[in-house]
Amino acid sequence: MTNRTELAAADFAAQDVIQIAMRINIEVGSIHAWVFLKKNGFRDEEIAKLLRHTPTLRLVH
């Protein structure tokens, strides 16, 4: 039986490096957007709704 670490490594190796880089950029962008909006008085629910409806900044669950 293959353990979870080996499965995760195999899954990671199967992914395209460019897709991984793009996902990291989107996640970091979402974090920065969340912090910016929070500092400007938006509530968590409002921020989540905004990020969900912004194609380039998807909220990471």
C-alpha positions in Angstrom: 0.0 0.0 0.0 1.3 3.4 -0.9 1.5 5.9 1.9 0.0 9.4 1.6 3.4 11.1 1.2 4.2 9.1 -1.8 0.8 9.7 -3.4 1.2 13.5 -2.8 4.6 13.5 -4.3 3.4 11.5 -7.4 0.5 14.0 -7.8 2.8 16.9 -7.5 5.2 15.5 -10.1 2.3 14.9 -12.5 1.3 18.6 -12.4 2.6 21.2 -14.8 5.1 23.6 -13.2 3.5 26.6 -14.9 0.1 25.7 -13.4 1.6 25.4 -9.9 3.3 28.8 -10.3 0.0 30.3 -11.5 -1.9 28.8 -8.5 0.7 30.2 -6.1 0.4 33.7 -7.6 -3.4 33.6 -7.4 -3.4 32.4 -3.8 -0.9 35.1 -2.8 -2.9 37.7 -4.7 -6.0 36.6 -2.8 -4.2 37.0 0.6 -3.0 40.5 -0.3 -6.4 41.5 -1.6 -8.0 40.1 1.7 -5.6 42.1 3.8 -6.1 45.3 1.8 -9.9 45.1 1.9 -9.9 44.2 5.6 -7.7 47.3 6.4 -10.2 49.4 4.4 -13.2 48.4 6.6 -14.7 45.5 4.6 -16.3 42.6 6.6 -15.1 39.0 6.1 -18.4 38.1 4.4 -18.1 41.0 2.0 -14.5 40.1 1.1 -15.3 36.5 0.5 -18.1 37.4 -1.8 -15.9 39.9 -3.7 -13.0 37.4 -4.1 -15.4 34.6 -5.2 -16.7 36.8 -8.0 -13.2 38.1 -9.2 -11.9 35.7 -11.8 -8.2 36.3 -11.1 -8.5 36.3 -7.3 -10.4 33.2 -6.2 -10.7 32.6 -2.5 -8.7 29.5 -1.5 -10.6 27.2 0.8 
